[in-house]
Amino acid sequence: MGECGCGDFHLYDSYRLGDYVLAIEIYKGCSYCNTGLMVGLHLFTDAEARSYDIEAHKEFKPDEYGHSQIDLPIIGKDDLVKAAQKLEPEFSEFGDLMSFFSDYGLELLQNAINNRLEELRQQNR
C-alpha cells in the first residue's frame, strides 16, 4: 500500500496527550491499493511530531467528571446523496447495486467524506 502516493500522511487533528502528540488522520482510501476509508491514530514523541510539522495546541485529558472524548466525522445519508449526484453515470446503466458499487463505491465514499469534512470546516470558521 502507498506506492501510488495514497499513503501520504493527511492530518485531520492533533492533541497533546501527556508528553506525546496524538495525531488523527482520515485516510480516504485508494482504488489502486484496494483500501477503503480509515481513521488512523498516530502517537508521536514531540520531536517526531515536529518532523511532520504537527503542532498539538489542544490537550486531551479528562474533564472535571473524569471523561474526555474526540469526535470524528462519519458520513451520513445526506453526504451520500450529495456524493451520488456528483457521479457521472446513471445507476440505471448498471442494472444492479453490486455492479454500481464495484465500479463507483470508493468514489462515492470519498466524495461523501469530503462533503462532511468541508461542512465541518465551514462550521469551525
N, C-alpha and C positions, 0 to 999 in steps of 0.2 A: 504494500500500500504506500502511496505517496510519491511514486516516481513521476507522476504527471503533475505534481505541484499541489494536489489537493490536500496533502498532509501538512501544509504550512500552518503555523500557529495563528489562530484568529481569536484574539482576546475579546471576551464579552464583558467581563467584570473582574475585579480583583479585591481582595480583602486581606487585611493584616490578621494573622492568626498566631498570636504569641510572637515568637521570634521568626516566624515564617510568613510567606505570602501565598495565599490560596488564589490561584488564577482559574477562572471559569471560561471555557471555550465552548462555543456552539459550532460543531462541525456539521456542514450541510450535505455531506455525502458526495459520492462520486460514482457515476455510471461506469467509468473505465475500471475503477478498482472494485466495483460491485459492493459498495458500502452505503449504508443509509445514514439518516440523521443520528447524531450522537451529542451528548454533553460530556465534555472532558473536564475533569478536575485535576489540576496540576498543583502540587505543593513544592514551592521553591524556597531555597535559602535567600536571604536578602541579596547576596552577591549574584546568584544565578538569576533572580528576578530582574535585577538591573541590567544583566547582559541581554535580556529580552525587552528592555525598556518598559518594564511593568512597574508601575507605582501603585501601591495599595494605600489609599487615603482613608478608607473605612476600616474600622476594627470590627472583627467578628468575635463577639463574646456574648455570653448570656446577659440578658437584661435583669432588672431587679427581681423578676419572678423565676430566674434560673433557666430562661429559654431564649433561643435565637434561631432565626431561620433565614434562608436565602431562597427567594422565589425565582424560578426560571420560566421563560416563556414556552408555552406549548401551543401548537396550532389548534385553532378552533374551527368550527363549521364555516363561519364567515370567511376565514382565511383560505379554506379550501375552495369555496365558491369563487372568491376573487382570483385565486390562482388558476382555476379551471377556465375562467373567462379569458385569461391571457394566452391559453394554449391555442395553437392554430387549428388542429384537427377537430372535426366534429366527432362526438362519441359514436354517432350512428355509423361512421365509417368502419368501426371495429366490430360491431355485432355483439361483442360480449365484453364484460368488465375486465376479465383476466387479460385479454389481449391489450386493452387500453392501458391497464396498469403496468403490464410488461414493457410497453413502449414509452409510457409517459409518467409512470408513478413517481419516480425520483424527482423529475422536473416539477411535478405538481406539489410534492412535499417541500422542495426547495423554494418555490415561489410562495408557498403558504408561510413558511418560517420567515422569509424575507418580509412579507406583509406584516407579520406580527412584530418583528424587530423594528421595522420602520414606524409602526404605530407606537411602540414603546419609546422610541427616540423622540417622537413628536410630543408625547406626554411629558417627557423629562426635560424638555427645553425650558 
